[in-house]
């Protein structure tokens, strides 16, 4: 973590732009001499991490064995019914090219090669390419209505949304499989804009969950996004994400809350 955090500050990439970019504004700040030492930045970030881990609140927590695994959320190597709690913030539709944003760190840390970047992007949820067999609808009212609204303006974007929802349905199905009968799945997801239309992502995710046996265990919570540095307007039909929703799902057999989206 410290190494990854140290790469951007010692590169020529603009720190105010998410994708690694040498902007004109950034170029004007270049001065003579060598750039900041990586090891200096690494030591600074290491100390920050150590300080955070030694915070009184964390030190009071009961310690358990933990493991970090890198797997596809659509096909987890976990036994069914093993999870008490699942927390995730999946990719936001059309909002961000995640591989492009971190490819500098991926390459510098040797986690992949330049040739492997495209393969990694293809595997990412929300990728604009193909995913499974081409389909035009999901057989769900809110999802299909939104897809058709987009299709009236842009066929390719409608296909992208349809593929994104198919991918998210696969993720939800896998979460349901590993979730214990009394467990909860918490999702943090933001809305997005495509072709000038608002995509009610939280509402669509809720409908997907209901279709595979997951329902809201509590009333959805919405939070306004105060910082806009993460999202930048790309063209006249794209918008800034204004808010994000917190959704808590449980198995349908447990009963659910009224899904109110306003």
C-alpha atoms as an extended CHARMM CRD file, in Angstrom:
* protein
*
       262  EXT
         1         1  UNK       CA              0.0000000000        0.0000000000        0.0000000000  PROA      1               0.0000000000
         2         2  UNK       CA              2.8120000000        2.4020000000        0.8630000000  PROA      2               0.0000000000
         3         3  UNK       CA              4.6060000000        1.6170000000       -2.4060000000  PROA      3               0.0000000000
         4         4  UNK       CA              1.4670000000        2.1390000000       -4.4780000000  PROA      4               0.0000000000
         5         5  UNK       CA              0.7750000000        5.4640000000       -2.7510000000  PROA      5               0.0000000000
         6         6  UNK       CA              4.3320000000        6.6340000000       -3.4000000000  PROA      6               0.0000000000
         7         7  UNK       CA              4.4270000000        6.1510000000       -7.1690000000  PROA      7               0.0000000000
         8         8  UNK       CA              2.1450000000        9.0070000000       -8.2090000000  PROA      8               0.0000000000
         9         9  UNK       CA              3.7980000000       11.7270000000       -6.0500000000  PROA      9               0.0000000000
        10        10  UNK       CA              7.2790000000       11.0470000000       -7.5040000000  PROA      10              0.0000000000
        11        11  UNK       CA              6.0810000000       10.7820000000      -11.1160000000  PROA      11              0.0000000000
        12        12  UNK       CA              5.3030000000       13.6480000000      -13.4640000000  PROA      12              0.0000000000
        13        13  UNK       CA              1.5830000000       12.7980000000      -13.3850000000  PROA      13              0.0000000000
        14        14  UNK       CA             -0.7910000000       15.5650000000      -12.3400000000  PROA      14              0.0000000000
        15        15  UNK       CA             -1.9200000000       14.8000000000       -8.7400000000  PROA      15              0.0000000000
        16        16  UNK       CA             -5.2950000000       16.4940000000       -9.3640000000  PROA      16              0.0000000000
        17        17  UNK       CA             -6.2710000000       14.2260000000      -12.2790000000  PROA      17              0.0000000000
        18        18  UNK       CA             -7.2430000000       10.5960000000      -11.6500000000  PROA      18              0.0000000000
        19        19  UNK       CA             -5.8450000000        9.0340000000      -14.8670000000  PROA      19              0.0000000000
        20        20  UNK       CA             -2.0410000000        9.4850000000      -14.9550000000  PROA      20              0.0000000000
        21        21  UNK       CA             -1.6190000000       12.5810000000      -17.1180000000  PROA      21              0.0000000000
        22        22  UNK       CA              1.1310000000       15.1590000000      -17.6490000000  PROA      22              0.0000000000
        23        23  UNK       CA             -1.0610000000       18.2320000000      -17.9740000000  PROA      23              0.0000000000
        24        24  UNK       CA              0.0910000000       21.6690000000      -19.1380000000  PROA      24              0.0000000000
        25        25  UNK       CA             -0.5860000000       22.9670000000      -15.6480000000  PROA      25              0.0000000000
        26        26  UNK       CA              1.6080000000       20.2160000000      -14.2200000000  PROA      26              0.0000000000
        27        27  UNK       CA              4.4030000000       20.9270000000      -16.7230000000  PROA      27              0.0000000000
        28        28  UNK       CA              4.6310000000       24.5240000000      -15.5170000000  PROA      28              0.0000000000
        29        29  UNK       CA              5.5040000000       23.2600000000      -12.0280000000  PROA      29              0.0000000000
        30        30  UNK       CA              8.5150000000       21.2430000000      -13.1800000000  PROA      30              0.0000000000
        31        31  UNK       CA             11.7150000000       22.6980000000      -11.8060000000  PROA      31              0.0000000000
        32        32  UNK       CA             15.3930000000       21.9000000000      -12.1880000000  PROA      32              0.0000000000
        33        33  UNK       CA             17.0480000000       18.9750000000      -10.4570000000  PROA      33              0.0000000000
        34        34  UNK       CA             15.9380000000       15.4500000000       -9.6660000000  PROA      34              0.0000000000
        35        35  UNK       CA             12.3230000000       14.6250000000       -8.7520000000  PROA      35              0.0000000000
        36        36  UNK       CA             11.3460000000       13.7670000000       -5.2060000000  PROA      36              0.0000000000
        37        37  UNK       CA             12.9280000000       10.5210000000       -3.9680000000  PROA      37              0.0000000000
        38        38  UNK       CA             10.6530000000        7.4580000000       -4.0820000000  PROA      38              0.0000000000
        39        39  UNK       CA             12.1310000000        6.1550000000       -0.8520000000  PROA      39              0.0000000000
        40        40  UNK       CA             11.3900000000        9.4330000000        0.9120000000  PROA      40              0.0000000000
        41        41  UNK       CA              7.7790000000        9.2350000000       -0.2150000000  PROA      41              0.0000000000
        42        42  UNK       CA              7.6440000000        5.5330000000        0.7080000000  PROA      42              0.0000000000
        43        43  UNK       CA              8.8770000000        6.1990000000        4.2430000000  PROA      43              0.0000000000
        44        44  UNK       CA              6.3430000000        9.0190000000        4.6620000000  PROA      44              0.0000000000
        45        45  UNK       CA              3.4350000000        6.7930000000        3.6120000000  PROA      45              0.0000000000
        46        46  UNK       CA              4.7100000000        3.9160000000        5.7510000000  PROA      46              0.0000000000
        47        47  UNK       CA              4.6830000000        6.1350000000        8.8290000000  PROA      47              0.0000000000
        48        48  UNK       CA              1.1430000000        7.3060000000        8.0370000000  PROA      48              0.0000000000
        49        49  UNK       CA             -0.0520000000        3.7030000000        7.7380000000  PROA      49              0.0000000000
        50        50  UNK       CA              1.6750000000        2.7230000000       10.9940000000  PROA      50              0.0000000000
        51        51  UNK       CA              0.0920000000        5.6990000000       12.7460000000  PROA      51              0.0000000000
        52        52  UNK       CA             -3.3530000000        4.7260000000       11.4910000000  PROA      52              0.0000000000
        53        53  UNK       CA             -2.9560000000        1.1120000000       12.6360000000  PROA      53              0.0000000000
        54        54  UNK       CA             -1.9130000000        2.2880000000       16.0890000000  PROA      54              0.0000000000
        55        55  UNK       CA             -4.9950000000        4.4730000000       16.5250000000  PROA      55              0.0000000000
        56        56  UNK       CA             -6.7080000000        3.7670000000       19.8870000000  PROA      56              0.0000000000
        57        57  UNK       CA             -9.9720000000        2.7680000000       18.2060000000  PROA      57              0.0000000000
        58        58  UNK       CA             -8.2640000000        0.0870000000       16.1160000000  PROA      58              0.0000000000
        59        59  UNK       CA             -6.1410000000       -1.1950000000       18.9760000000  PROA      59              0.0000000000
        60        60  UNK       CA             -9.2800000000       -1.9220000000       20.9910000000  PROA      60              0.0000000000
        61        61  UNK       CA            -10.7220000000       -4.1450000000       18.2650000000  PROA      61              0.0000000000
        62        62  UNK       CA            -10.6320000000       -7.8980000000       18.7390000000  PROA      62              0.0000000000
        63        63  UNK       CA             -8.0440000000       -9.4200000000       16.4230000000  PROA      63              0.0000000000
        64        64  UNK       CA             -8.9110000000      -12.1970000000       13.9810000000  PROA      64              0.0000000000
        65        65  UNK       CA             -7.0620000000      -13.9830000000       11.2390000000  PROA      65              0.0000000000
        66        66  UNK       CA             -7.4700000000      -12.2100000000        7.8930000000  PROA      66              0.0000000000
        67        67  UNK       CA             -6.5300000000      -12.9710000000        4.3060000000  PROA      67              0.0000000000
        68        68  UNK       CA             -6.3990000000      -10.8580000000        1.1610000000  PROA      68              0.0000000000
        69        69  UNK       CA             -7.5250000000      -12.6810000000       -1.9790000000  PROA      69              0.0000000000
        70        70  UNK       CA             -7.6330000000      -11.4190000000       -5.5480000000  PROA      70              0.0000000000
        71        71  UNK       CA            -10.5600000000      -13.0840000000       -7.3310000000  PROA      71              0.0000000000
        72        72  UNK       CA            -13.3930000000      -12.3870000000       -9.7460000000  PROA      72              0.0000000000
        73        73  UNK       CA            -16.5010000000      -11.3980000000       -7.7560000000  PROA      73              0.0000000000
        74        74  UNK       CA            -18.5890000000      -13.3300000000      -10.2820000000  PROA      74              0.0000000000
        75        75  UNK       CA            -16.8540000000      -16.6200000000       -9.5120000000  PROA      75              0.0000000000
        76        76  UNK       CA            -15.4740000000      -16.8040000000       -5.9880000000  PROA      76              0.0000000000
        77        77  UNK       CA            -13.4930000000      -19.7680000000       -4.6890000000  PROA      77              0.0000000000
        78        78  UNK       CA            -15.5060000000      -19.8390000000       -1.4560000000  PROA      78              0.0000000000
        79        79  UNK       CA            -17.9090000000      -22.4230000000       -0.0610000000  PROA      79              0.0000000000
        80        80  UNK       CA            -21.6160000000      -21.6190000000       -0.0480000000  PROA      80              0.0000000000
        81        81  UNK       CA            -23.0970000000      -20.0070000000        3.0550000000  PROA      81              0.0000000000
        82        82  UNK       CA            -19.7610000000      -18.9310000000        4.5580000000  PROA      82              0.0000000000
        83        83  UNK       CA            -20.1550000000      -15.1280000000        4.8180000000  PROA      83              0.0000000000
        84        84  UNK       CA            -21.7800000000      -13.2580000000        7.7010000000  PROA      84              0.0000000000
        85        85  UNK       CA            -21.3430000000       -9.8860000000        6.0300000000  PROA      85              0.0000000000
        86        86  UNK       CA            -20.3760000000       -8.6960000000        2.5660000000  PROA      86              0.0000000000
        87        87  UNK       CA            -19.4840000000       -5.0490000000        1.8800000000  PROA      87              0.0000000000
        88        88  UNK       CA            -18.7000000000       -3.8140000000       -1.6180000000  PROA      88              0.0000000000
        89        89  UNK       CA            -18.6530000000       -0.7530000000       -3.8200000000  PROA      89              0.0000000000
        90        90  UNK       CA            -18.9040000000       -2.0780000000       -7.3850000000  PROA      90              0.0000000000
        91        91  UNK       CA            -17.8610000000       -0.1130000000      -10.4830000000  PROA      91              0.0000000000
        92        92  UNK       CA            -20.2150000000        2.7390000000      -11.3760000000  PROA      92              0.0000000000
        93        93  UNK       CA            -21.7160000000        2.5330000000      -14.8570000000  PROA      93              0.0000000000
        94        94  UNK       CA            -19.8410000000        4.7730000000      -17.3790000000  PROA      94              0.0000000000
        95        95  UNK       CA            -18.3230000000        6.8060000000      -14.5400000000  PROA      95              0.0000000000
        96        96  UNK       CA            -14.7360000000        5.6610000000      -14.4740000000  PROA      96              0.0000000000
        97        97  UNK       CA            -12.1330000000        3.6420000000      -16.3760000000  PROA      97              0.0000000000
        98        98  UNK       CA            -10.6040000000        1.9380000000      -13.3680000000  PROA      98              0.0000000000
        99        99  UNK       CA             -7.7310000000        0.2250000000      -15.1730000000  PROA      99              0.0000000000
       100       100  UNK       CA             -6.7170000000        3.4330000000      -16.9370000000  PROA      100             0.0000000000
       101       101  UNK       CA             -6.7420000000        5.2960000000      -13.6240000000  PROA      101             0.0000000000
       102       102  UNK       CA             -4.3060000000        2.9440000000      -11.8730000000  PROA      102             0.0000000000
       103       103  UNK       CA             -2.2520000000        1.5850000000      -14.7720000000  PROA      103             0.0000000000
       104       104  UNK       CA              0.7660000000        3.6490000000      -13.6870000000  PROA      104             0.0000000000
       105       105  UNK       CA              0.7440000000        1.9080000000      -10.2970000000  PROA      105             0.0000000000
       106       106  UNK       CA              0.0480000000       -1.5190000000      -11.8510000000  PROA      106             0.0000000000
       107       107  UNK       CA              3.0030000000       -1.2220000000      -14.2010000000  PROA      107             0.0000000000
       108       108  UNK       CA              5.4150000000        0.2890000000      -11.6770000000  PROA      108             0.0000000000
       109       109  UNK       CA              4.6900000000       -2.4410000000       -9.1120000000  PROA      109             0.0000000000
       110       110  UNK       CA              5.0760000000       -5.1790000000      -11.7290000000  PROA      110             0.0000000000
       111       111  UNK       CA              1.5200000000       -6.4290000000      -11.1980000000  PROA      111             0.0000000000
       112       112  UNK       CA              0.9680000000       -6.6880000000      -14.9460000000  PROA      112             0.0000000000
       113       113  UNK       CA              2.6480000000       -5.9120000000      -18.2460000000  PROA      113             0.0000000000
       114       114  UNK       CA              1.6070000000       -3.3750000000      -20.8640000000  PROA      114             0.0000000000
       115       115  UNK       CA              0.2520000000       -6.2280000000      -22.9590000000  PROA      115             0.0000000000
       116       116  UNK       CA             -1.8410000000       -7.5170000000      -20.0400000000  PROA      116             0.0000000000
       117       117  UNK       CA             -3.5160000000       -4.1630000000      -19.3830000000  PROA      117             0.0000000000
       118       118  UNK       CA             -6.0790000000       -4.6870000000      -22.1540000000  PROA      118             0.0000000000
       119       119  UNK       CA             -6.9090000000       -8.1850000000      -20.9230000000  PROA      119             0.0000000000
       120       120  UNK       CA             -7.3970000000       -6.8070000000      -17.4090000000  PROA      120             0.0000000000
       121       121  UNK       CA             -9.6700000000       -4.0470000000      -18.7320000000  PROA      121             0.0000000000
       122       122  UNK       CA            -11.7980000000       -6.5860000000      -20.6350000000  PROA      122             0.0000000000
       123       123  UNK       CA            -12.3500000000       -8.5450000000      -17.4170000000  PROA      123             0.0000000000
       124       124  UNK       CA            -13.4410000000       -5.4470000000      -15.4910000000  PROA      124             0.0000000000
       125       125  UNK       CA            -17.1510000000       -5.0380000000      -14.7300000000  PROA      125             0.0000000000
       126       126  UNK       CA            -18.5910000000       -2.2370000000      -16.8180000000  PROA      126             0.0000000000
       127       127  UNK       CA            -16.1000000000       -2.6360000000      -19.6610000000  PROA      127             0.0000000000
       128       128  UNK       CA            -17.5600000000       -1.3430000000      -22.9210000000  PROA      128             0.0000000000
       129       129  UNK       CA            -16.7410000000       -4.5240000000      -24.8270000000  PROA      129             0.0000000000
       130       130  UNK       CA            -18.6400000000       -7.7800000000      -25.0360000000  PROA      130             0.0000000000
       131       131  UNK       CA            -19.6660000000       -9.9460000000      -22.0870000000  PROA      131             0.0000000000
       132       132  UNK       CA            -21.3450000000      -13.2830000000      -22.7110000000  PROA      132             0.0000000000
       133       133  UNK       CA            -24.0200000000      -13.6650000000      -25.3700000000  PROA      133             0.0000000000
       134       134  UNK       CA            -25.4780000000      -10.4130000000      -26.7910000000  PROA      134             0.0000000000
       135       135  UNK       CA            -28.8530000000       -9.5800000000      -25.2340000000  PROA      135             0.0000000000
       136       136  UNK       CA            -31.1250000000       -6.5640000000      -25.4840000000  PROA      136             0.0000000000
       137       137  UNK       CA            -33.1630000000       -6.8920000000      -22.2830000000  PROA      137             0.0000000000
       138       138  UNK       CA            -33.2460000000       -8.6080000000      -18.8880000000  PROA      138             0.0000000000
       139       139  UNK       CA            -36.9650000000       -9.2390000000      -18.4730000000  PROA      139             0.0000000000
       140       140  UNK       CA            -37.1380000000       -6.7970000000      -15.5480000000  PROA      140             0.0000000000
       141       141  UNK       CA            -39.4050000000       -3.7470000000      -15.7180000000  PROA      141             0.0000000000
       142       142  UNK       CA            -37.1770000000       -0.9500000000      -14.3750000000  PROA      142             0.0000000000
       143       143  UNK       CA            -33.9960000000       -2.2960000000      -15.9620000000  PROA      143             0.0000000000
       144       144  UNK       CA            -35.5800000000       -2.7680000000      -19.3860000000  PROA      144             0.0000000000
       145       145  UNK       CA            -37.3430000000        0.6080000000      -19.2680000000  PROA      145             0.0000000000
       146       146  UNK       CA            -34.0540000000        2.3680000000      -18.5590000000  PROA      146             0.0000000000
       147       147  UNK       CA            -32.2750000000        0.4220000000      -21.3030000000  PROA      147             0.0000000000
       148       148  UNK       CA            -34.9710000000        1.3830000000      -23.8190000000  PROA      148             0.0000000000
       149       149  UNK       CA            -34.7790000000        5.0470000000      -22.8140000000  PROA      149             0.0000000000
       150       150  UNK       CA            -31.0450000000        4.9820000000      -23.5500000000  PROA      150             0.0000000000
       151       151  UNK       CA            -31.5810000000        2.9950000000      -26.7630000000  PROA      151             0.0000000000
       152       152  UNK       CA            -33.7720000000        5.7650000000      -28.1660000000  PROA      152             0.0000000000
       153       153  UNK       CA            -30.6890000000        8.0030000000      -28.0370000000  PROA      153             0.0000000000
       154       154  UNK       CA            -27.7350000000        5.6610000000      -28.4790000000  PROA      154             0.0000000000
       155       155  UNK       CA            -27.8140000000        1.9220000000      -29.2820000000  PROA      155             0.0000000000
       156       156  UNK       CA            -24.2500000000        1.2000000000      -28.1930000000  PROA      156             0.0000000000
       157       157  UNK       CA            -24.7590000000        2.8490000000      -24.7990000000  PROA      157             0.0000000000
       158       158  UNK       CA            -27.9260000000        0.8140000000      -24.3200000000  PROA      158             0.0000000000
       159       159  UNK       CA            -25.9410000000       -2.3660000000      -24.9850000000  PROA      159             0.0000000000
       160       160  UNK       CA            -23.2910000000       -1.2320000000      -22.4890000000  PROA      160             0.0000000000
       161       161  UNK       CA            -25.9100000000       -0.7030000000      -19.7900000000  PROA      161             0.0000000000
       162       162  UNK       CA            -27.4790000000       -4.0800000000      -20.5130000000  PROA      162             0.0000000000
       163       163  UNK       CA            -24.1030000000       -5.8350000000      -20.2390000000  PROA      163             0.0000000000
       164       164  UNK       CA            -23.2910000000       -3.9490000000      -17.0380000000  PROA      164             0.0000000000
       165       165  UNK       CA            -26.5420000000       -5.0930000000      -15.4390000000  PROA      165             0.0000000000
       166       166  UNK       CA            -25.9450000000       -8.6870000000      -16.5370000000  PROA      166             0.0000000000
       167       167  UNK       CA            -22.5120000000       -8.5530000000      -14.9160000000  PROA      167             0.0000000000
       168       168  UNK       CA            -23.9290000000       -7.0940000000      -11.7090000000  PROA      168             0.0000000000
       169       169  UNK       CA            -26.6250000000       -9.7770000000      -11.6230000000  PROA      169             0.0000000000
       170       170  UNK       CA            -23.8390000000      -12.3840000000      -11.7380000000  PROA      170             0.0000000000
       171       171  UNK       CA            -22.0820000000      -10.6250000000       -8.8360000000  PROA      171             0.0000000000
       172       172  UNK       CA            -25.2800000000      -10.5340000000       -6.7710000000  PROA      172             0.0000000000
       173       173  UNK       CA            -25.9450000000      -14.2100000000       -7.4850000000  PROA      173             0.0000000000
       174       174  UNK       CA            -22.4840000000      -15.1380000000       -6.2410000000  PROA      174             0.0000000000
       175       175  UNK       CA            -22.9370000000      -12.9720000000       -3.1250000000  PROA      175             0.0000000000
       176       176  UNK       CA            -26.2550000000      -14.6840000000       -2.4120000000  PROA      176             0.0000000000
       177       177  UNK       CA            -24.5900000000      -18.0870000000       -2.7550000000  PROA      177             0.0000000000
       178       178  UNK       CA            -21.8800000000      -17.4160000000       -0.1550000000  PROA      178             0.0000000000
       179       179  UNK       CA            -24.0870000000      -15.3750000000        2.2220000000  PROA      179             0.0000000000
       180       180  UNK       CA            -25.2720000000      -17.1060000000        5.3920000000  PROA      180             0.0000000000
       181       181  UNK       CA            -29.0780000000      -17.3220000000        5.9320000000  PROA      181             0.0000000000
       182       182  UNK       CA            -28.8960000000      -14.5060000000        8.5160000000  PROA      182             0.0000000000
       183       183  UNK       CA            -26.1650000000      -12.5720000000        6.7200000000  PROA      183             0.0000000000
       184       184  UNK       CA            -26.2620000000       -9.1420000000        5.0740000000  PROA      184             0.0000000000
       185       185  UNK       CA            -24.8870000000       -7.7170000000        1.8420000000  PROA      185             0.0000000000
       186       186  UNK       CA            -24.1160000000       -3.9790000000        1.8520000000  PROA      186             0.0000000000
       187       187  UNK       CA            -23.5700000000       -2.1790000000       -1.4540000000  PROA      187             0.0000000000
       188       188  UNK       CA            -22.4350000000        1.4220000000       -1.9280000000  PROA      188             0.0000000000
       189       189  UNK       CA            -23.3870000000        2.5370000000       -5.4340000000  PROA      189             0.0000000000
       190       190  UNK       CA            -23.7930000000        5.8760000000       -7.1550000000  PROA      190             0.0000000000
       191       191  UNK       CA            -26.1190000000        6.9700000000       -9.9090000000  PROA      191             0.0000000000
       192       192  UNK       CA            -24.7470000000        8.0450000000      -13.2630000000  PROA      192             0.0000000000
       193       193  UNK       CA            -25.7100000000        9.9000000000      -16.4070000000  PROA      193             0.0000000000
       194       194  UNK       CA            -25.6530000000        8.6630000000      -20.0000000000  PROA      194             0.0000000000
       195       195  UNK       CA            -26.8860000000       10.4830000000      -23.0950000000  PROA      195             0.0000000000
       196       196  UNK       CA            -28.2610000000       13.1980000000      -20.8460000000  PROA      196             0.0000000000
       197       197  UNK       CA            -30.4360000000       10.7210000000      -18.9340000000  PROA      197             0.0000000000
       198       198  UNK       CA            -30.0800000000        9.8010000000      -15.2620000000  PROA      198             0.0000000000
       199       199  UNK       CA            -29.3960000000        6.1110000000      -14.6430000000  PROA      199             0.0000000000
       200       200  UNK       CA            -31.0490000000        5.1430000000      -11.3100000000  PROA      200             0.0000000000
       201       201  UNK       CA            -28.3840000000        2.5480000000      -10.5770000000  PROA      201             0.0000000000
       202       202  UNK       CA            -29.4480000000        1.8560000000       -6.9800000000  PROA      202             0.0000000000
       203       203  UNK       CA            -33.0230000000        1.1890000000       -8.0740000000  PROA      203             0.0000000000
       204       204  UNK       CA            -31.8580000000       -1.1280000000      -10.8630000000  PROA      204             0.0000000000
       205       205  UNK       CA            -29.4850000000       -3.0230000000       -8.5510000000  PROA      205             0.0000000000
       206       206  UNK       CA            -32.3670000000       -3.4930000000       -6.1160000000  PROA      206             0.0000000000
       207       207  UNK       CA            -34.5400000000       -4.9500000000       -8.8870000000  PROA      207             0.0000000000
       208       208  UNK       CA            -31.7090000000       -7.2880000000       -9.9090000000  PROA      208             0.0000000000
       209       209  UNK       CA            -31.3440000000       -8.4370000000       -6.3060000000  PROA      209             0.0000000000
       210       210  UNK       CA            -35.0550000000       -9.1000000000       -6.0030000000  PROA      210             0.0000000000
       211       211  UNK       CA            -34.9670000000      -11.2180000000       -9.1710000000  PROA      211             0.0000000000
       212       212  UNK       CA            -32.4290000000      -13.6380000000       -7.6600000000  PROA      212             0.0000000000
       213       213  UNK       CA            -33.7790000000      -13.8030000000       -4.0900000000  PROA      213             0.0000000000
       214       214  UNK       CA            -32.2120000000      -10.8050000000       -2.3400000000  PROA      214             0.0000000000
       215       215  UNK       CA            -34.2440000000       -7.9330000000       -0.9550000000  PROA      215             0.0000000000
       216       216  UNK       CA            -33.5830000000       -4.7820000000        1.0070000000  PROA      216             0.0000000000
       217       217  UNK       CA            -33.2700000000       -5.4400000000        4.7100000000  PROA      217             0.0000000000
       218       218  UNK       CA            -33.5630000000       -1.7450000000        5.5760000000  PROA      218             0.0000000000
       219       219  UNK       CA            -34.6190000000        1.5090000000        3.9390000000  PROA      219             0.0000000000
       220       220  UNK       CA            -31.9810000000        2.7490000000        1.4330000000  PROA      220             0.0000000000
       221       221  UNK       CA            -29.7370000000        5.5860000000        2.5910000000  PROA      221             0.0000000000
       222       222  UNK       CA            -28.5270000000        8.2920000000        0.1980000000  PROA      222             0.0000000000
       223       223  UNK       CA            -25.5000000000       10.5240000000        0.7590000000  PROA      223             0.0000000000
       224       224  UNK       CA            -24.5320000000       13.5700000000       -1.2730000000  PROA      224             0.0000000000
       225       225  UNK       CA            -21.0160000000       13.4260000000       -2.7210000000  PROA      225             0.0000000000
       226       226  UNK       CA            -19.2560000000       16.5890000000       -1.5770000000  PROA      226             0.0000000000
       227       227  UNK       CA            -15.9230000000       16.0850000000       -3.3560000000  PROA      227             0.0000000000
       228       228  UNK       CA            -16.0490000000       16.1570000000       -7.1320000000  PROA      228             0.0000000000
       229       229  UNK       CA            -12.3500000000       15.5810000000       -7.8040000000  PROA      229             0.0000000000
       230       230  UNK       CA            -12.9490000000       11.9130000000       -8.6350000000  PROA      230             0.0000000000
       231       231  UNK       CA            -15.5210000000       12.5560000000      -11.3660000000  PROA      231             0.0000000000
       232       232  UNK       CA            -14.8940000000       14.8250000000      -14.3190000000  PROA      232             0.0000000000
       233       233  UNK       CA            -17.2950000000       15.6820000000      -17.1270000000  PROA      233             0.0000000000
       234       234  UNK       CA            -16.1370000000       13.9020000000      -20.2810000000  PROA      234             0.0000000000
       235       235  UNK       CA            -18.6180000000       15.1810000000      -22.8850000000  PROA      235             0.0000000000
       236       236  UNK       CA            -21.9550000000       16.9580000000      -23.2070000000  PROA      236             0.0000000000
       237       237  UNK       CA            -23.9610000000       13.7720000000      -22.5600000000  PROA      237             0.0000000000
       238       238  UNK       CA            -22.0270000000       12.7330000000      -19.4500000000  PROA      238             0.0000000000
       239       239  UNK       CA            -22.6780000000       14.1220000000      -16.0010000000  PROA      239             0.0000000000
       240       240  UNK       CA            -21.1560000000       14.3140000000      -12.5440000000  PROA      240             0.0000000000
       241       241  UNK       CA            -22.2420000000       11.7650000000       -9.9410000000  PROA      241             0.0000000000
       242       242  UNK       CA            -24.1960000000       13.7700000000       -7.3950000000  PROA      242             0.0000000000
       243       243  UNK       CA            -24.9150000000       11.1250000000       -4.7500000000  PROA      243             0.0000000000
       244       244  UNK       CA            -24.4010000000        7.5270000000       -3.7310000000  PROA      244             0.0000000000
       245       245  UNK       CA            -26.7290000000        5.0170000000       -2.1280000000  PROA      245             0.0000000000
       246       246  UNK       CA            -26.1230000000        2.5410000000        0.6820000000  PROA      246             0.0000000000
       247       247  UNK       CA            -28.1810000000       -0.6180000000        0.1700000000  PROA      247             0.0000000000
       248       248  UNK       CA            -28.3960000000       -3.4900000000        2.6560000000  PROA      248             0.0000000000
       249       249  UNK       CA            -29.6930000000       -6.7760000000        1.2600000000  PROA      249             0.0000000000
       250       250  UNK       CA            -30.7490000000       -9.9550000000        3.0050000000  PROA      250             0.0000000000
       251       251  UNK       CA            -32.1670000000      -13.2480000000        1.8180000000  PROA      251             0.0000000000
       252       252  UNK       CA            -35.7670000000      -12.7510000000        0.6840000000  PROA      252             0.0000000000
       253       253  UNK       CA            -37.0330000000      -15.3630000000        3.1570000000  PROA      253             0.0000000000
       254       254  UNK       CA            -36.2630000000      -12.9350000000        6.0240000000  PROA      254             0.0000000000
       255       255  UNK       CA            -38.6450000000      -10.2340000000        4.8130000000  PROA      255             0.0000000000
       256       256  UNK       CA            -37.6210000000       -6.7950000000        3.6410000000  PROA      256             0.0000000000
       257       257  UNK       CA            -38.0150000000       -3.0330000000        3.7700000000  PROA      257             0.0000000000
       258       258  UNK       CA            -39.8950000000       -0.7080000000        1.4510000000  PROA      258             0.0000000000
       259       259  UNK       CA            -37.4590000000        0.2580000000       -1.3570000000  PROA      259             0.0000000000
       260       260  UNK       CA            -38.0470000000        4.0150000000       -1.5770000000  PROA      260             0.0000000000
       261       261  UNK       CA            -35.9290000000        5.8070000000       -4.1520000000  PROA      261             0.0000000000
       262       262  UNK       CA            -36.5240000000        9.5400000000       -4.5950000000  PROA      262             0.0000000000
